[in-house]
Amino acid sequence: MKTLSGKAFCRLLERHGWQLLRVQGSHHVYGKSGQRPRLSVPVHGNRPLKHGLQRHLLKLASIAEGEAS
């Protein structure tokens, strides 16, 4: 699995229907109607997300790991 930057991960979420709810510092908080969890994505320039965090966010967002490449 290729790691994505925070910005690229936010674009992936938006393509899957997630909406930006608010920005708190460098963390973008996303939500989706009908979905309970809120996703907090750290956006630190173009630094890649760590593997574990990216896998966890993909699982919460119900996005297959293959789609993140």
N, C-alpha and C positions, 0 to 999 in steps of 0.2 A: 504494500500500500504506500502510495506517495503521500508525504505530508503536505498539507496546504497551509498557506499563511492565513492569518485571521481574516484578512480582507477577502481572500478567495473563498474561505469557508462561509462567510456572510453571504456572498453571491450565490453559493450553492444552496443555502437555506432559503433565500428569496426565490430561487427557481422552483423550490418545492413547496411554495405557499406560505412560508413563515414570514411574519411581519416584524419590523423593528419597532419595539415598544418604547425603549428609552436608551440613552447612553449615559453611563455613569463612569466618568473618567475614561479609561481605555477599554472598558468592557461594554459590548453591545448586547442588549438583552432582547431576545426574540421570543415571540409567542405565536400560537396558531389557534384559531377557534376550533373547539372540539378536542384540543390537546391540553392536558393538565400541566405538564412540565414547562417551565420557562428555561430557555437556554441562554447562558451567559458566555459570550465568546470574547476572549481577550484579543484585542487588535493592537499589536505593538509594531507598527510599520509593516514591513514584509517579512518579519521573523516567522518561521514555521511553527505551527502548533506541535506540541509533543505528541508522540504516538498514542499514549494512553488516553490523553484528553480528547484527541480527535476521535478515537474509537468510541469513547463514552458518549460524546455529543452526537455522533452518527447513530448510535443505538437509541438514544433518547428521541432523536428526530425521525426515527424509523426510515433511515436512508441506508441502502446497501453500501458496503465498503467499496465495491467495484465502481459505483457511481462517483466516488470522490476522486477518482484518478483523472 
